[in-house]
Amino acid sequence: MTKDWVQWHQDYDNPNSWLAKRLEIVQHNLCRALDDAPYGPDGTRRLISICSGEGRDVLPVLAKHDSGRSVRALLVELDPTLSQRARATAADLGLQGVEVATADAGKIDVYLGAGPAHVIIACGVFGNISSEDIQRTIATLPALLAPGGIVIWNRGLLENGDDPSLEVRTYFDEHGFAELSFTSPAGSRNRVGMHQLSIHPAEIPPAAPGMRMFAFC
Ligand SMILES: C[S@@+](CC[C@H](N)C(=O)[O-])C[C@H]1O[C@@H](n2cnc3c(N)ncnc32)[C@H](O)[C@@H]1O
């Protein structure tokens, strides 16, 4: 990896940082998704976090939401230091339904075999991959989701003022999702979206084992 992602996470500790402010939005959206997402037949939900880092967006929310008992979560993070921190936090919070995989989240195989997800978090991903990979990833997400499953994602404003989140919203629109919310606070570069799968499972091509959705640039 070209960037020091362990250091990147330090900005979370500054409550005035853009990252801390984004975290508030993502956690708020996840609370709402856990209220609104469908349940599996066994009364639980499956959650996937793609490139999960330390799991700061997911783990505290799961701990508050019925102590995490109704959620089975898979966090996928390539950096072993960060994935170990996520594992330690999950253990500290008593979250027994959380698995943290130290693995390449761009490869579809890591998600196969565990059943469809009711919530997918893709935060800190779309700003680090090509437009083609964003489109491929969004086109693939329906195959990983249960009907009515919800995706929470972000894509920040560029320094020159361009807003690539518009492109991301278009891709979701084109691939069978309805927008539940889009948050763009005034004066902030943060852009956080929440989309719900709205097409019938019969219309969704199955995931092809071995395929790669994305690689970080
Ligand atoms: C911008 S950070 C986002 C972390 C977390 N989602 C968050 O928002 O706090 C990007 C993360 O992706 C991880 N990463 C980069 N490439 C990856 C890959 N191919 N598979 C899994 N994780 C990857 C990095 O180690 C880093 O923790």
The ligand as a Gaussian input file, in Angstrom:
#p B3LYP/6-31G(d) Opt

LIG

0 1
 C       -9.703000       5.800000       3.683000
 S       -9.433000       4.437000       4.752000
 C      -11.078000       4.078000       5.297000
 C      -11.148000       3.236000       6.524000
 C      -12.562000       3.087000       7.093000
 N      -13.495000       2.575000       6.128000
 C      -13.051000       4.415000       7.593000
 O      -13.784000       5.101000       6.867000
 O      -12.672000       4.779000       8.715000
 C       -9.133000       3.182000       3.562000
 C       -8.824000       1.822000       4.173000
 O       -8.778000       0.846000       3.158000
 C       -7.740000      -0.076000       3.438000
 N       -7.437000      -0.759000       2.173000
 C       -6.761000      -0.296000       1.096000
 N       -6.786000      -1.204000       0.099000
 C       -7.495000      -2.264000       0.573000
 C       -7.899000      -3.512000       0.008000
 N       -7.563000      -3.869000      -1.242000
 N       -8.617000      -4.356000       0.770000
 C       -8.955000      -4.018000       2.056000
 N       -8.627000      -2.847000       2.635000
 C       -7.909000      -1.979000       1.889000
 C       -6.653000       0.791000       4.030000
 O       -5.739000       0.027000       4.778000
 C       -7.484000       1.750000       4.880000
 O       -7.673000       1.260000       6.181000

